[in-house]
Amino acid sequence: MLNPQLLVEVANAKMPFGKYKDTYLRHLPESYLNWFHNKGFPPGKLGIQLATLYEIKLNGLEYLLQPLIKR
């Protein structure tokens, strides 16, 4: 079962390293998520968040994150 808190985290977390450091995960380009999907998502919480975001974007469900964004 999907944890609703995970979606809140995906909507508000930032990338901690690499080319897109400090970019909100929700703003990562699909090509970057595809790269992770092919190479393997990092272990732990970030990997779960990125894999979740990959599935969200793959299925055109980004609109689900909009109401979860903390202003």
mmCIF file as Biopython writes it, N, C-alpha, C and O atoms, coordinates in Angstrom:
data_model
#
loop_
_atom_site.group_PDB
_atom_site.id
_atom_site.type_symbol
_atom_site.label_atom_id
_atom_site.label_alt_id
_atom_site.label_comp_id
_atom_site.label_asym_id
_atom_site.label_entity_id
_atom_site.label_seq_id
_atom_site.pdbx_PDB_ins_code
_atom_site.Cartn_x
_atom_site.Cartn_y
_atom_site.Cartn_z
_atom_site.occupancy
_atom_site.B_iso_or_equiv
_atom_site.auth_seq_id
_atom_site.auth_asym_id
_atom_site.pdbx_PDB_model_num
ATOM 1   N N  . MET A ? 1  ? 0.844  -1.187 0.000   1.0 0.0 1  A 1 
ATOM 2   C CA . MET A ? 1  ? 0.000  0.000  0.000   1.0 0.0 1  A 1 
ATOM 3   C C  . MET A ? 1  ? 0.883  1.243  0.000   1.0 0.0 1  A 1 
ATOM 4   O O  . MET A ? 1  ? 1.891  1.298  0.705   1.0 0.0 1  A 1 
ATOM 5   N N  . LEU A ? 2  ? 0.505  2.221  -0.782  1.0 0.0 2  A 1 
ATOM 6   C CA . LEU A ? 2  ? 1.275  3.456  -0.898  1.0 0.0 2  A 1 
ATOM 7   C C  . LEU A ? 2  ? 1.058  4.336  0.327   1.0 0.0 2  A 1 
ATOM 8   O O  . LEU A ? 2  ? -0.072 4.561  0.761   1.0 0.0 2  A 1 
ATOM 9   N N  . ASN A ? 3  ? 2.144  4.815  0.862   1.0 0.0 3  A 1 
ATOM 10  C CA . ASN A ? 3  ? 2.109  5.718  2.013   1.0 0.0 3  A 1 
ATOM 11  C C  . ASN A ? 3  ? 1.846  7.142  1.509   1.0 0.0 3  A 1 
ATOM 12  O O  . ASN A ? 3  ? 2.650  7.666  0.739   1.0 0.0 3  A 1 
ATOM 13  N N  . PRO A ? 4  ? 0.749  7.780  1.917   1.0 0.0 4  A 1 
ATOM 14  C CA . PRO A ? 4  ? 0.458  9.142  1.453   1.0 0.0 4  A 1 
ATOM 15  C C  . PRO A ? 4  ? 1.579  10.135 1.785   1.0 0.0 4  A 1 
ATOM 16  O O  . PRO A ? 4  ? 1.797  11.096 1.047   1.0 0.0 4  A 1 
ATOM 17  N N  . GLN A ? 5  ? 2.283  9.902  2.888   1.0 0.0 5  A 1 
ATOM 18  C CA . GLN A ? 5  ? 3.379  10.793 3.262   1.0 0.0 5  A 1 
ATOM 19  C C  . GLN A ? 5  ? 4.482  10.765 2.204   1.0 0.0 5  A 1 
ATOM 20  O O  . GLN A ? 5  ? 5.169  11.766 2.001   1.0 0.0 5  A 1 
ATOM 21  N N  . LEU A ? 6  ? 4.654  9.633  1.536   1.0 0.0 6  A 1 
ATOM 22  C CA . LEU A ? 6  ? 5.656  9.519  0.479   1.0 0.0 6  A 1 
ATOM 23  C C  . LEU A ? 6  ? 5.370  10.517 -0.638  1.0 0.0 6  A 1 
ATOM 24  O O  . LEU A ? 6  ? 6.295  11.136 -1.164  1.0 0.0 6  A 1 
ATOM 25  N N  . LEU A ? 7  ? 4.110  10.678 -1.005  1.0 0.0 7  A 1 
ATOM 26  C CA . LEU A ? 7  ? 3.759  11.630 -2.064  1.0 0.0 7  A 1 
ATOM 27  C C  . LEU A ? 7  ? 4.047  13.064 -1.631  1.0 0.0 7  A 1 
ATOM 28  O O  . LEU A ? 7  ? 4.492  13.876 -2.442  1.0 0.0 7  A 1 
ATOM 29  N N  . VAL A ? 8  ? 3.801  13.382 -0.367  1.0 0.0 8  A 1 
ATOM 30  C CA . VAL A ? 8  ? 4.126  14.722 0.151   1.0 0.0 8  A 1 
ATOM 31  C C  . VAL A ? 8  ? 5.631  14.945 0.063   1.0 0.0 8  A 1 
ATOM 32  O O  . VAL A ? 8  ? 6.083  16.020 -0.331  1.0 0.0 8  A 1 
ATOM 33  N N  . GLU A ? 9  ? 6.397  13.934 0.429   1.0 0.0 9  A 1 
ATOM 34  C CA . GLU A ? 9  ? 7.854  14.050 0.359   1.0 0.0 9  A 1 
ATOM 35  C C  . GLU A ? 9  ? 8.330  14.212 -1.078  1.0 0.0 9  A 1 
ATOM 36  O O  . GLU A ? 9  ? 9.198  15.041 -1.351  1.0 0.0 9  A 1 
ATOM 37  N N  . VAL A ? 10 ? 7.774  13.434 -1.995  1.0 0.0 10 A 1 
ATOM 38  C CA . VAL A ? 10 ? 8.157  13.534 -3.413  1.0 0.0 10 A 1 
ATOM 39  C C  . VAL A ? 10 ? 7.842  14.929 -3.943  1.0 0.0 10 A 1 
ATOM 40  O O  . VAL A ? 10 ? 8.612  15.482 -4.729  1.0 0.0 10 A 1 
ATOM 41  N N  . ALA A ? 11 ? 6.729  15.494 -3.525  1.0 0.0 11 A 1 
ATOM 42  C CA . ALA A ? 11 ? 6.319  16.819 -4.001  1.0 0.0 11 A 1 
ATOM 43  C C  . ALA A ? 11 ? 7.216  17.932 -3.482  1.0 0.0 11 A 1 
ATOM 44  O O  . ALA A ? 11 ? 7.282  19.001 -4.089  1.0 0.0 11 A 1 
ATOM 45  N N  . ASN A ? 12 ? 7.911  17.701 -2.364  1.0 0.0 12 A 1 
ATOM 46  C CA . ASN A ? 12 ? 8.638  18.794 -1.716  1.0 0.0 12 A 1 
ATOM 47  C C  . ASN A ? 12 ? 10.142 18.566 -1.536  1.0 0.0 12 A 1 
ATOM 48  O O  . ASN A ? 12 ? 10.855 19.485 -1.132  1.0 0.0 12 A 1 
ATOM 49  N N  . ALA A ? 13 ? 10.629 17.376 -1.826  1.0 0.0 13 A 1 
ATOM 50  C CA . ALA A ? 13 ? 12.051 17.074 -1.636  1.0 0.0 13 A 1 
ATOM 51  C C  . ALA A ? 13 ? 12.890 17.628 -2.786  1.0 0.0 13 A 1 
ATOM 52  O O  . ALA A ? 13 ? 12.407 17.812 -3.903  1.0 0.0 13 A 1 
ATOM 53  N N  . LYS A ? 14 ? 14.149 17.884 -2.479  1.0 0.0 14 A 1 
ATOM 54  C CA . LYS A ? 14 ? 15.104 18.351 -3.486  1.0 0.0 14 A 1 
ATOM 55  C C  . LYS A ? 14 ? 16.172 17.291 -3.719  1.0 0.0 14 A 1 
ATOM 56  O O  . LYS A ? 14 ? 16.492 16.500 -2.832  1.0 0.0 14 A 1 
ATOM 57  N N  . MET A ? 15 ? 16.707 17.292 -4.915  1.0 0.0 15 A 1 
ATOM 58  C CA . MET A ? 15 ? 17.774 16.359 -5.273  1.0 0.0 15 A 1 
ATOM 59  C C  . MET A ? 15 ? 19.021 16.734 -4.479  1.0 0.0 15 A 1 
ATOM 60  O O  . MET A ? 15 ? 19.447 17.888 -4.521  1.0 0.0 15 A 1 
ATOM 61  N N  . PRO A ? 16 ? 19.617 15.782 -3.753  1.0 0.0 16 A 1 
ATOM 62  C CA . PRO A ? 16 ? 20.744 16.117 -2.883  1.0 0.0 16 A 1 
ATOM 63  C C  . PRO A ? 16 ? 22.123 16.114 -3.552  1.0 0.0 16 A 1 
ATOM 64  O O  . PRO A ? 16 ? 23.107 16.514 -2.929  1.0 0.0 16 A 1 
ATOM 65  N N  . PHE A ? 17 ? 22.210 15.670 -4.810  1.0 0.0 17 A 1 
ATOM 66  C CA . PHE A ? 17 ? 23.531 15.577 -5.437  1.0 0.0 17 A 1 
ATOM 67  C C  . PHE A ? 17 ? 23.417 15.646 -6.952  1.0 0.0 17 A 1 
ATOM 68  O O  . PHE A ? 17 ? 22.320 15.613 -7.509  1.0 0.0 17 A 1 
ATOM 69  N N  . GLY A ? 18 ? 24.559 15.742 -7.604  1.0 0.0 18 A 1 
ATOM 70  C CA . GLY A ? 18 ? 24.637 15.618 -9.057  1.0 0.0 18 A 1 
ATOM 71  C C  . GLY A ? 18 ? 24.247 16.856 -9.827  1.0 0.0 18 A 1 
ATOM 72  O O  . GLY A ? 18 ? 24.151 17.957 -9.285  1.0 0.0 18 A 1 
ATOM 73  N N  . LYS A ? 19 ? 24.028 16.641 -11.092 1.0 0.0 19 A 1 
ATOM 74  C CA . LYS A ? 19 ? 23.722 17.713 -12.042 1.0 0.0 19 A 1 
ATOM 75  C C  . LYS A ? 19 ? 22.515 18.537 -11.612 1.0 0.0 19 A 1 
ATOM 76  O O  . LYS A ? 19 ? 22.469 19.742 -11.859 1.0 0.0 19 A 1 
ATOM 77  N N  . TYR A ? 20 ? 21.549 17.905 -10.976 1.0 0.0 20 A 1 
ATOM 78  C CA . TYR A ? 20 ? 20.313 18.591 -10.589 1.0 0.0 20 A 1 
ATOM 79  C C  . TYR A ? 20 ? 20.233 18.844 -9.082  1.0 0.0 20 A 1 
ATOM 80  O O  . TYR A ? 20 ? 19.142 18.938 -8.519  1.0 0.0 20 A 1 
ATOM 81  N N  . LYS A ? 21 ? 21.396 18.954 -8.437  1.0 0.0 21 A 1 
ATOM 82  C CA . LYS A ? 21 ? 21.436 19.223 -6.996  1.0 0.0 21 A 1 
ATOM 83  C C  . LYS A ? 21 ? 20.579 20.445 -6.676  1.0 0.0 21 A 1 
ATOM 84  O O  . LYS A ? 21 ? 20.632 21.450 -7.386  1.0 0.0 21 A 1 
ATOM 85  N N  . ASP A ? 22 ? 19.791 20.358 -5.610  1.0 0.0 22 A 1 
ATOM 86  C CA . ASP A ? 22 ? 18.897 21.412 -5.115  1.0 0.0 22 A 1 
ATOM 87  C C  . ASP A ? 22 ? 17.685 21.679 -6.012  1.0 0.0 22 A 1 
ATOM 88  O O  . ASP A ? 22 ? 16.960 22.647 -5.787  1.0 0.0 22 A 1 
ATOM 89  N N  . THR A ? 23 ? 17.458 20.849 -7.008  1.0 0.0 23 A 1 
ATOM 90  C CA . THR A ? 23 ? 16.254 20.938 -7.837  1.0 0.0 23 A 1 
ATOM 91  C C  . THR A ? 23 ? 15.169 20.090 -7.175  1.0 0.0 23 A 1 
ATOM 92  O O  . THR A ? 23 ? 15.431 18.973 -6.732  1.0 0.0 23 A 1 
ATOM 93  N N  . TYR A ? 24 ? 13.953 20.627 -7.113  1.0 0.0 24 A 1 
ATOM 94  C CA . TYR A ? 24 ? 12.853 19.817 -6.592  1.0 0.0 24 A 1 
ATOM 95  C C  . TYR A ? 24 ? 12.731 18.545 -7.423  1.0 0.0 24 A 1 
ATOM 96  O O  . TYR A ? 24 ? 12.825 18.579 -8.650  1.0 0.0 24 A 1 
ATOM 97  N N  . LEU A ? 25 ? 12.522 17.434 -6.745  1.0 0.0 25 A 1 
ATOM 98  C CA . LEU A ? 25 ? 12.396 16.165 -7.459  1.0 0.0 25 A 1 
ATOM 99  C C  . LEU A ? 25 ? 11.312 16.248 -8.523  1.0 0.0 25 A 1 
ATOM 100 O O  . LEU A ? 25 ? 11.472 15.709 -9.618  1.0 0.0 25 A 1 
ATOM 101 N N  . ARG A ? 26 ? 10.220 16.916 -8.209  1.0 0.0 26 A 1 
ATOM 102 C CA . ARG A ? 26 ? 9.109  17.006 -9.161  1.0 0.0 26 A 1 
ATOM 103 C C  . ARG A ? 26 ? 9.489  17.750 -10.433 1.0 0.0 26 A 1 
ATOM 104 O O  . ARG A ? 26 ? 8.794  17.637 -11.443 1.0 0.0 26 A 1 
ATOM 105 N N  . HIS A ? 27 ? 10.584 18.511 -10.400 1.0 0.0 27 A 1 
ATOM 106 C CA . HIS A ? 27 ? 11.045 19.258 -11.572 1.0 0.0 27 A 1 
ATOM 107 C C  . HIS A ? 27 ? 12.125 18.524 -12.359 1.0 0.0 27 A 1 
ATOM 108 O O  . HIS A ? 27 ? 12.601 19.032 -13.374 1.0 0.0 27 A 1 
ATOM 109 N N  . LEU A ? 28 ? 12.515 17.339 -11.904 1.0 0.0 28 A 1 
ATOM 110 C CA . LEU A ? 28 ? 13.534 16.592 -12.634 1.0 0.0 28 A 1 
ATOM 111 C C  . LEU A ? 28 ? 12.997 16.180 -13.996 1.0 0.0 28 A 1 
ATOM 112 O O  . LEU A ? 28 ? 11.841 15.772 -14.108 1.0 0.0 28 A 1 
ATOM 113 N N  . PRO A ? 29 ? 13.823 16.282 -15.032 1.0 0.0 29 A 1 
ATOM 114 C CA . PRO A ? 29 ? 13.354 15.881 -16.362 1.0 0.0 29 A 1 
ATOM 115 C C  . PRO A ? 29 ? 13.140 14.368 -16.442 1.0 0.0 29 A 1 
ATOM 116 O O  . PRO A ? 29 ? 13.810 13.589 -15.765 1.0 0.0 29 A 1 
ATOM 117 N N  . GLU A ? 30 ? 12.202 13.984 -17.275 1.0 0.0 30 A 1 
ATOM 118 C CA . GLU A ? 30 ? 11.905 12.559 -17.443 1.0 0.0 30 A 1 
ATOM 119 C C  . GLU A ? 30 ? 13.127 11.793 -17.917 1.0 0.0 30 A 1 
ATOM 120 O O  . GLU A ? 30 ? 13.313 10.633 -17.548 1.0 0.0 30 A 1 
ATOM 121 N N  . SER A ? 31 ? 13.964 12.428 -18.732 1.0 0.0 31 A 1 
ATOM 122 C CA . SER A ? 31 ? 15.159 11.742 -19.231 1.0 0.0 31 A 1 
ATOM 123 C C  . SER A ? 31 ? 16.089 11.341 -18.084 1.0 0.0 31 A 1 
ATOM 124 O O  . SER A ? 31 ? 16.715 10.282 -18.134 1.0 0.0 31 A 1 
ATOM 125 N N  . TYR A ? 32 ? 16.181 12.173 -17.063 1.0 0.0 32 A 1 
ATOM 126 C CA . TYR A ? 32 ? 17.010 11.870 -15.895 1.0 0.0 32 A 1 
ATOM 127 C C  . TYR A ? 32 ? 16.413 10.707 -15.110 1.0 0.0 32 A 1 
ATOM 128 O O  . TYR A ? 32 ? 17.142 9.822  -14.663 1.0 0.0 32 A 1 
ATOM 129 N N  . LEU A ? 33 ? 15.107 10.702 -14.942 1.0 0.0 33 A 1 
ATOM 130 C CA . LEU A ? 33 ? 14.437 9.599  -14.248 1.0 0.0 33 A 1 
ATOM 131 C C  . LEU A ? 33 ? 14.549 8.303  -15.049 1.0 0.0 33 A 1 
ATOM 132 O O  . LEU A ? 33 ? 14.701 7.225  -14.473 1.0 0.0 33 A 1 
ATOM 133 N N  . ASN A ? 34 ? 14.474 8.406  -16.368 1.0 0.0 34 A 1 
ATOM 134 C CA . ASN A ? 34 ? 14.656 7.230  -17.222 1.0 0.0 34 A 1 
ATOM 135 C C  . ASN A ? 34 ? 16.062 6.667  -17.069 1.0 0.0 34 A 1 
ATOM 136 O O  . ASN A ? 34 ? 16.251 5.451  -17.043 1.0 0.0 34 A 1 
ATOM 137 N N  . TRP A ? 35 ? 17.047 7.553  -16.967 1.0 0.0 35 A 1 
ATOM 138 C CA . TRP A ? 35 ? 18.425 7.122  -16.776 1.0 0.0 35 A 1 
ATOM 139 C C  . TRP A ? 35 ? 18.548 6.322  -15.479 1.0 0.0 35 A 1 
ATOM 140 O O  . TRP A ? 35 ? 19.148 5.248  -15.460 1.0 0.0 35 A 1 
ATOM 141 N N  . PHE A ? 36 ? 17.975 6.852  -14.395 1.0 0.0 36 A 1 
ATOM 142 C CA . PHE A ? 36 ? 17.997 6.131  -13.121 1.0 0.0 36 A 1 
ATOM 143 C C  . PHE A ? 36 ? 17.259 4.802  -13.243 1.0 0.0 36 A 1 
ATOM 144 O O  . PHE A ? 36 ? 17.707 3.785  -12.713 1.0 0.0 36 A 1 
ATOM 145 N N  . HIS A ? 37 ? 16.136 4.814  -13.937 1.0 0.0 37 A 1 
ATOM 146 C CA . HIS A ? 37 ? 15.360 3.584  -14.104 1.0 0.0 37 A 1 
ATOM 147 C C  . HIS A ? 37 ? 16.209 2.506  -14.790 1.0 0.0 37 A 1 
ATOM 148 O O  . HIS A ? 37 ? 16.156 1.334  -14.417 1.0 0.0 37 A 1 
ATOM 149 N N  . ASN A ? 38 ? 16.980 2.910  -15.778 1.0 0.0 38 A 1 
ATOM 150 C CA . ASN A ? 38 ? 17.819 1.962  -16.519 1.0 0.0 38 A 1 
ATOM 151 C C  . ASN A ? 38 ? 19.064 1.551  -15.745 1.0 0.0 38 A 1 
ATOM 152 O O  . ASN A ? 38 ? 19.472 0.392  -15.823 1.0 0.0 38 A 1 
ATOM 153 N N  . LYS A ? 39 ? 19.672 2.456  -15.008 1.0 0.0 39 A 1 
ATOM 154 C CA . LYS A ? 39 ? 20.922 2.198  -14.285 1.0 0.0 39 A 1 
ATOM 155 C C  . LYS A ? 39 ? 20.694 1.671  -12.871 1.0 0.0 39 A 1 
ATOM 156 O O  . LYS A ? 39 ? 21.563 1.019  -12.291 1.0 0.0 39 A 1 
ATOM 157 N N  . GLY A ? 40 ? 19.528 1.959  -12.333 1.0 0.0 40 A 1 
ATOM 158 C CA . GLY A ? 40 ? 19.215 1.575  -10.957 1.0 0.0 40 A 1 
ATOM 159 C C  . GLY A ? 40 ? 19.072 2.804  -10.079 1.0 0.0 40 A 1 
ATOM 160 O O  . GLY A ? 40 ? 19.940 3.677  -10.068 1.0 0.0 40 A 1 
ATOM 161 N N  . PHE A ? 41 ? 17.989 2.865  -9.358  1.0 0.0 41 A 1 
ATOM 162 C CA . PHE A ? 41 ? 17.758 3.977  -8.441  1.0 0.0 41 A 1 
ATOM 163 C C  . PHE A ? 41 ? 18.695 3.833  -7.244  1.0 0.0 41 A 1 
ATOM 164 O O  . PHE A ? 41 ? 19.054 2.716  -6.874  1.0 0.0 41 A 1 
ATOM 165 N N  . PRO A ? 42 ? 19.093 4.949  -6.636  1.0 0.0 42 A 1 
ATOM 166 C CA . PRO A ? 42 ? 19.964 4.852  -5.466  1.0 0.0 42 A 1 
ATOM 167 C C  . PRO A ? 42 ? 19.252 4.131  -4.324  1.0 0.0 42 A 1 
ATOM 168 O O  . PRO A ? 42 ? 18.022 4.086  -4.282  1.0 0.0 42 A 1 
ATOM 169 N N  . PRO A ? 43 ? 20.023 3.571  -3.407  1.0 0.0 43 A 1 
ATOM 170 C CA . PRO A ? 43 ? 19.392 2.867  -2.288  1.0 0.0 43 A 1 
ATOM 171 C C  . PRO A ? 43 ? 18.711 3.837  -1.331  1.0 0.0 43 A 1 
ATOM 172 O O  . PRO A ? 43 ? 19.000 5.034  -1.327  1.0 0.0 43 A 1 
ATOM 173 N N  . GLY A ? 44 ? 17.823 3.313  -0.540  1.0 0.0 44 A 1 
ATOM 174 C CA . GLY A ? 44 ? 17.209 4.078  0.534   1.0 0.0 44 A 1 
ATOM 175 C C  . GLY A ? 44 ? 16.040 4.939  0.103   1.0 0.0 44 A 1 
ATOM 176 O O  . GLY A ? 44 ? 15.408 4.722  -0.931  1.0 0.0 44 A 1 
ATOM 177 N N  . LYS A ? 45 ? 15.786 5.924  0.946   1.0 0.0 45 A 1 
ATOM 178 C CA . LYS A ? 45 ? 14.617 6.800  0.792   1.0 0.0 45 A 1 
ATOM 179 C C  . LYS A ? 45 ? 14.616 7.539  -0.548  1.0 0.0 45 A 1 
ATOM 180 O O  . LYS A ? 45 ? 13.580 7.622  -1.208  1.0 0.0 45 A 1 
ATOM 181 N N  . LEU A ? 46 ? 15.768 8.076  -0.952  1.0 0.0 46 A 1 
ATOM 182 C CA . LEU A ? 46 ? 15.835 8.813  -2.217  1.0 0.0 46 A 1 
ATOM 183 C C  . LEU A ? 46 ? 15.471 7.907  -3.386  1.0 0.0 46 A 1 
ATOM 184 O O  . LEU A ? 46 ? 14.748 8.324  -4.291  1.0 0.0 46 A 1 
ATOM 185 N N  . GLY A ? 47 ? 15.958 6.696  -3.374  1.0 0.0 47 A 1 
ATOM 186 C CA . GLY A ? 47 ? 15.637 5.760  -4.450  1.0 0.0 47 A 1 
ATOM 187 C C  . GLY A ? 47 ? 14.150 5.480  -4.530  1.0 0.0 47 A 1 
ATOM 188 O O  . GLY A ? 47 ? 13.582 5.411  -5.620  1.0 0.0 47 A 1 
ATOM 189 N N  . ILE A ? 48 ? 13.522 5.319  -3.379  1.0 0.0 48 A 1 
ATOM 190 C CA . ILE A ? 48 ? 12.071 5.102  -3.338  1.0 0.0 48 A 1 
ATOM 191 C C  . ILE A ? 48 ? 11.344 6.327  -3.889  1.0 0.0 48 A 1 
ATOM 192 O O  . ILE A ? 48 ? 10.392 6.196  -4.657  1.0 0.0 48 A 1 
ATOM 193 N N  . GLN A ? 49 ? 11.795 7.516  -3.495  1.0 0.0 49 A 1 
ATOM 194 C CA . GLN A ? 49 ? 11.168 8.748  -3.979  1.0 0.0 49 A 1 
ATOM 195 C C  . GLN A ? 49 ? 11.320 8.879  -5.488  1.0 0.0 49 A 1 
ATOM 196 O O  . GLN A ? 49 ? 10.356 9.207  -6.180  1.0 0.0 49 A 1 
ATOM 197 N N  . LEU A ? 50 ? 12.517 8.628  -6.006  1.0 0.0 50 A 1 
ATOM 198 C CA . LEU A ? 50 ? 12.756 8.749  -7.445  1.0 0.0 50 A 1 
ATOM 199 C C  . LEU A ? 50 ? 11.978 7.703  -8.234  1.0 0.0 50 A 1 
ATOM 200 O O  . LEU A ? 50 ? 11.444 8.003  -9.301  1.0 0.0 50 A 1 
ATOM 201 N N  . ALA A ? 51 ? 11.909 6.486  -7.722  1.0 0.0 51 A 1 
ATOM 202 C CA . ALA A ? 51 ? 11.147 5.436  -8.401  1.0 0.0 51 A 1 
ATOM 203 C C  . ALA A ? 51 ? 9.657  5.782  -8.421  1.0 0.0 51 A 1 
ATOM 204 O O  . ALA A ? 51 ? 8.967  5.541  -9.412  1.0 0.0 51 A 1 
ATOM 205 N N  . THR A ? 52 ? 9.175  6.343  -7.329  1.0 0.0 52 A 1 
ATOM 206 C CA . THR A ? 52 ? 7.770  6.767  -7.262  1.0 0.0 52 A 1 
ATOM 207 C C  . THR A ? 52 ? 7.508  7.883  -8.258  1.0 0.0 52 A 1 
ATOM 208 O O  . THR A ? 52 ? 6.505  7.866  -8.973  1.0 0.0 52 A 1 
ATOM 209 N N  . LEU A ? 53 ? 8.410  8.849  -8.302  1.0 0.0 53 A 1 
ATOM 210 C CA . LEU A ? 53 ? 8.250  9.960  -9.244  1.0 0.0 53 A 1 
ATOM 211 C C  . LEU A ? 53 ? 8.321  9.468  -10.687 1.0 0.0 53 A 1 
ATOM 212 O O  . LEU A ? 53 ? 7.587  9.954  -11.548 1.0 0.0 53 A 1 
ATOM 213 N N  . TYR A ? 54 ? 9.192  8.521  -10.949 1.0 0.0 54 A 1 
ATOM 214 C CA . TYR A ? 54 ? 9.279  7.934  -12.286 1.0 0.0 54 A 1 
ATOM 215 C C  . TYR A ? 54 ? 7.925  7.369  -12.708 1.0 0.0 54 A 1 
ATOM 216 O O  . TYR A ? 54 ? 7.463  7.622  -13.820 1.0 0.0 54 A 1 
ATOM 217 N N  . GLU A ? 55 ? 7.300  6.616  -11.834 1.0 0.0 55 A 1 
ATOM 218 C CA . GLU A ? 55 ? 5.991  6.022  -12.145 1.0 0.0 55 A 1 
ATOM 219 C C  . GLU A ? 55 ? 4.914  7.102  -12.312 1.0 0.0 55 A 1 
ATOM 220 O O  . GLU A ? 55 ? 4.048  6.993  -13.180 1.0 0.0 55 A 1 
ATOM 221 N N  . ILE A ? 56 ? 4.976  8.128  -11.485 1.0 0.0 56 A 1 
ATOM 222 C CA . ILE A ? 56 ? 4.014  9.233  -11.588 1.0 0.0 56 A 1 
ATOM 223 C C  . ILE A ? 56 ? 4.129  9.903  -12.944 1.0 0.0 56 A 1 
ATOM 224 O O  . ILE A ? 56 ? 3.127  10.119 -13.626 1.0 0.0 56 A 1 
ATOM 225 N N  . LYS A ? 57 ? 5.363  10.235 -13.337 1.0 0.0 57 A 1 
ATOM 226 C CA . LYS A ? 57 ? 5.556  10.918 -14.623 1.0 0.0 57 A 1 
ATOM 227 C C  . LYS A ? 57 ? 5.257  9.997  -15.800 1.0 0.0 57 A 1 
ATOM 228 O O  . LYS A ? 57 ? 4.681  10.427 -16.799 1.0 0.0 57 A 1 
ATOM 229 N N  . LEU A ? 58 ? 5.647  8.737  -15.681 1.0 0.0 58 A 1 
ATOM 230 C CA . LEU A ? 58 ? 5.400  7.771  -16.746 1.0 0.0 58 A 1 
ATOM 231 C C  . LEU A ? 58 ? 3.908  7.657  -17.061 1.0 0.0 58 A 1 
ATOM 232 O O  . LEU A ? 58 ? 3.516  7.466  -18.212 1.0 0.0 58 A 1 
ATOM 233 N N  . ASN A ? 59 ? 3.095  7.777  -16.029 1.0 0.0 59 A 1 
ATOM 234 C CA . ASN A ? 59 ? 1.649  7.628  -16.185 1.0 0.0 59 A 1 
ATOM 235 C C  . ASN A ? 59 ? 0.885  8.947  -16.270 1.0 0.0 59 A 1 
ATOM 236 O O  . ASN A ? 59 ? -0.345 8.960  -16.232 1.0 0.0 59 A 1 
ATOM 237 N N  . GLY A ? 60 ? 1.626  10.070 -16.385 1.0 0.0 60 A 1 
ATOM 238 C CA . GLY A ? 60 ? 0.986  11.373 -16.543 1.0 0.0 60 A 1 
ATOM 239 C C  . GLY A ? 60 ? 0.201  11.825 -15.329 1.0 0.0 60 A 1 
ATOM 240 O O  . GLY A ? 60 ? -0.840 12.468 -15.468 1.0 0.0 60 A 1 
ATOM 241 N N  . LEU A ? 61 ? 0.684  11.498 -14.142 1.0 0.0 61 A 1 
ATOM 242 C CA . LEU A ? 61 ? -0.057 11.800 -12.914 1.0 0.0 61 A 1 
ATOM 243 C C  . LEU A ? 61 ? 0.556  12.935 -12.090 1.0 0.0 61 A 1 
ATOM 244 O O  . LEU A ? 61 ? 0.289  13.043 -10.894 1.0 0.0 61 A 1 
ATOM 245 N N  . GLU A ? 62 ? 1.370  13.775 -12.718 1.0 0.0 62 A 1 
ATOM 246 C CA . GLU A ? 62 ? 2.019  14.869 -11.986 1.0 0.0 62 A 1 
ATOM 247 C C  . GLU A ? 62 ? 1.023  15.768 -11.267 1.0 0.0 62 A 1 
ATOM 248 O O  . GLU A ? 62 ? 1.337  16.349 -10.228 1.0 0.0 62 A 1 
ATOM 249 N N  . TYR A ? 63 ? -0.170 15.878 -11.818 1.0 0.0 63 A 1 
ATOM 250 C CA . TYR A ? 63 ? -1.192 16.740 -11.210 1.0 0.0 63 A 1 
ATOM 251 C C  . TYR A ? 63 ? -1.520 16.302 -9.778  1.0 0.0 63 A 1 
ATOM 252 O O  . TYR A ? 63 ? -1.995 17.110 -8.979  1.0 0.0 63 A 1 
ATOM 253 N N  . LEU A ? 64 ? -1.276 15.050 -9.454  1.0 0.0 64 A 1 
ATOM 254 C CA . LEU A ? 64 ? -1.536 14.570 -8.097  1.0 0.0 64 A 1 
ATOM 255 C C  . LEU A ? 64 ? -0.617 15.231 -7.057  1.0 0.0 64 A 1 
ATOM 256 O O  . LEU A ? 64 ? -0.959 15.302 -5.877  1.0 0.0 64 A 1 
ATOM 257 N N  . LEU A ? 65 ? 0.545  15.709 -7.502  1.0 0.0 65 A 1 
ATOM 258 C CA . LEU A ? 65 ? 1.501  16.334 -6.584  1.0 0.0 65 A 1 
ATOM 259 C C  . LEU A ? 65 ? 1.164  17.801 -6.293  1.0 0.0 65 A 1 
ATOM 260 O O  . LEU A ? 65 ? 1.553  18.330 -5.252  1.0 0.0 65 A 1 
ATOM 261 N N  . GLN A ? 66 ? 0.455  18.445 -7.192  1.0 0.0 66 A 1 
ATOM 262 C CA . GLN A ? 66 ? 0.180  19.893 -7.057  1.0 0.0 66 A 1 
ATOM 263 C C  . GLN A ? 66 ? -0.415 20.274 -5.709  1.0 0.0 66 A 1 
ATOM 264 O O  . GLN A ? 66 ? 0.094  21.201 -5.078  1.0 0.0 66 A 1 
ATOM 265 N N  . PRO A ? 67 ? -1.458 19.615 -5.236  1.0 0.0 67 A 1 
ATOM 266 C CA . PRO A ? 67 ? -2.041 20.044 -3.955  1.0 0.0 67 A 1 
ATOM 267 C C  . PRO A ? 67 ? -1.165 19.721 -2.744  1.0 0.0 67 A 1 
ATOM 268 O O  . PRO A ? 67 ? -1.459 20.161 -1.633  1.0 0.0 67 A 1 
ATOM 269 N N  . LEU A ? 68 ? -0.102 18.964 -2.952  1.0 0.0 68 A 1 
ATOM 270 C CA . LEU A ? 68 ? 0.774  18.557 -1.856  1.0 0.0 68 A 1 
ATOM 271 C C  . LEU A ? 68 ? 1.993  19.458 -1.682  1.0 0.0 68 A 1 
ATOM 272 O O  . LEU A ? 68 ? 2.757  19.299 -0.730  1.0 0.0 68 A 1 
ATOM 273 N N  . ILE A ? 69 ? 2.171  20.399 -2.600  1.0 0.0 69 A 1 
ATOM 274 C CA . ILE A ? 69 ? 3.337  21.288 -2.567  1.0 0.0 69 A 1 
ATOM 275 C C  . ILE A ? 69 ? 3.176  22.288 -1.420  1.0 0.0 69 A 1 
ATOM 276 O O  . ILE A ? 69 ? 2.169  22.986 -1.306  1.0 0.0 69 A 1 
ATOM 277 N N  . LYS A ? 70 ? 4.192  22.326 -0.591  1.0 0.0 70 A 1 
ATOM 278 C CA . LYS A ? 70 ? 4.187  23.276 0.543   1.0 0.0 70 A 1 
ATOM 279 C C  . LYS A ? 70 ? 4.733  24.608 0.061   1.0 0.0 70 A 1 
ATOM 280 O O  . LYS A ? 70 ? 5.806  24.677 -0.538  1.0 0.0 70 A 1 
ATOM 281 N N  . ARG A ? 71 ? 4.002  25.630 0.324   1.0 0.0 71 A 1 
ATOM 282 C CA . ARG A ? 71 ? 4.414  26.980 -0.116  1.0 0.0 71 A 1 
ATOM 283 C C  . ARG A ? 71 ? 5.104  27.716 0.997   1.0 0.0 71 A 1 
ATOM 284 O O  . ARG A ? 71 ? 5.519  28.860 0.816   1.0 0.0 71 A 1 
#
